[in-house]
């Protein structure tokens, strides 16, 4: 019994090594360029002065007017995106106040958005303009890529099996993840009161689905 126990003790590291050598970690990916279908803009009404109440009223009036203009564009979704009042200091004392109120605009109609911004920027500051994929389009693109990524994983597993001269393999575990470029900014800060509407080119976003996992060779 002692000899058997000693033999098993000596064989255990070899068995563990063999088990470790029979498992292989793999990763594969499928990706494609997808046409952007959403444009997002953030515009702001800003003003400053010594009377914060009067400034706030003026800013609010400009934003209400902007919302009225936006209602003429049903393809553009408009909603409030933040309000801020900040003191302006001089020599350690509050000299005046700065008030800013933002409006977020979202649309899949790029022409309508460009036309609307052309009108709004006469009075408002365009703080951010960006394009990207809508949630629905990104999800559809990812769903379409899952099968391709899994097939690529199997193809890579088959290559490893052949290279190591194994008779077959089985998947021990697998993870599927998606990634894509964030919404691409076209412009930020300082697009105030331009003569023409800003150009909005849709462009594309690279959507990718990756598959990683471990296979056991037989």
N, C-alpha and C positions, 0 to 999 in steps of 0.2 A: 504493500500500500504506500509505503514511504517513497519507493522508487517511482510508482505511478504518479504520485503527487508532485515529485520533483520533475518528472518528465513533462507533466502538464504545465508546471510553472515555467519551464524552459520554452515550451511551445507557444505559450500565450502571447508573448510579444510578436512572434512570427505570424501568428494568426491575425492579430490586430493589424500588423503591417499589411498583410495580404488584403484584409478587408478595406483598409484605407486606400490601397492602390486600386481597388475595384470600383471605387466611386469617383466620379469626375464632375466638377462644376462647370456649367455652360451658360452662355448668354447669347441671345440673338435679338435682332431688331428688324422692324419693318417701318418704313416712313414714306411720306409723300407730301408734296406741296399742295396746299389747299387755298383756294381763293378767299381772301378776307371778305366778310360780308357784313361787318359792323363798324361804324365810325362813332367815336365818343368825343365829345367836346365839353370843356368846362369853361364857362364864361362868368365874369364877375363884374358887379357894379361897385365902384370904390369912390370914396370921397373923404375929405378931411376938413377940420376946422375946430373952433373952440367950443361949439355947442354940440355935444354928442347926440342930443335928442333931435336937433334940426338935421344933423348929418344923416342919422338913421332914417329919418322920414324921407329925405331926398333919395337915399340909396334904395329904400323900399319902393318908392315911386318908380324909379327906373327899372327895377326888377319886375314889378307888376306890368309895366309897359312891355318889357321883353317877353313875358309869359303870354301877353295878348298877341304879340306878333307870332310867337311859336305856335299858338293855337291854329293859325292859318296853315300849318304844315302837319297834317295828321300822321304823316309817316315818321315824324320826329317825336320821341318821347322826352318830355321836359319835366324836371323835378328839382326842388331846392336841394342844395348840396352843402350848406353851411353858412353860418353868420359869425362875424368876428368884429369885436370892437377893441382897439389897441390904443393905449396912451402913447403920445409922442413926447419924449423928455428933452429938456434943455436945462443945463446946469443943475441937474438933479431934481428938477421940478416938472410937473406935467404942463407942457405948453399948449398942446392941442390933442385932438383925437383923430384916429383913422378908423373908418368903418368899411367893412367889405362883406358883401353877400354874394354867394355863388349860385350858379344854375348849371345843372348837369343835363346834357343833351345826348340822346342815343338814337341811332337810326341805322336801318339797312339800306336806306335810299341815300346814296352818296351825293347825288345832284341836289336833292332837297336840303341836305345838311349844309352843303356849300352855299347854297342860295340864302338860307336862313342866317348863317354866320355873316354873310356879306351885309345883311341888314343890321344884325345885332351889334356888330363891331363898330358901328358908328357911335354908339354910346357906351358899349361895354368892352372890357378887356378880355381877350381870348387867352386864358391861362394855359390851356392844354388842348391839344388836338391829336388823336391817335386812332389807329385802325387795328382790327383784329378779327377773330372769329367769334361768332355768337356761341352761347352755350350749346345750343342745339346742333350747330354745324360741327363744333369740335367733338361732341359726343358721337355723332354719326360717323365722322372720319375715324375716330378711335375704334369704334365697333367694327368698321370695315377692315381695319388693320390687324385686329386680334388674330384672325385665322391665318393671315400671312406671317405674322410673327411666330405663332405656334408651329407652322409648317417649317419656318426657317430654323427653329429650335430642333425639330426632329431631323432636319437635314444635317445640321451640325453634329447631332448625336450620332447619326449614321456614319459620318466621316470619322469621328473619334473611335467608334466601334471597329470600323475597318482598319484604321491605323494601328490599333492595339490588338488586332487579330482576335477580337472577342466574337462569340457566336451570336450574341444579342445584347439587349439592354432593356432596363425598365426604369421609368421615371420615379424617383423617390419623392421629390417634391418640386413644385414649380410655382413661380410668382410672375404675375403679369402686371406691368405698370405702363402708364402713358405719360408723355411729356410733350410740350409744345412751346414755341416761343411766346413770350408775353405780348400783350397788346403793344404794338409798335408806335412810339410817339412820332408824330409828324412835326410838331412844333410845341414849344413851351414858352410861356411868358412873353409879353411884349408885342403881341399881334394887335395892338390897339389901332382902331380907325384906319385901316388900309383902304385904298381906293377901290380895290377889287376884292371879290370873295376869295378866300384861300383855296388853293387847289387841293383836292383830296383824291389821291390815287389809291385804289384798294390794295394792290400788291398781293402777296401770298404769305402764308404761315406754314412752317414745317411742323407737321404733326407726326409723332413717333410713338410706337408701342414696343416696349422691350419685354422679353421673356427671359427669365433667369431661373435656374434650378439645378438639381443634382440628379445624375443618372447612375445606375449601378450596372456595370458590365457583367455579362455572364459568359 
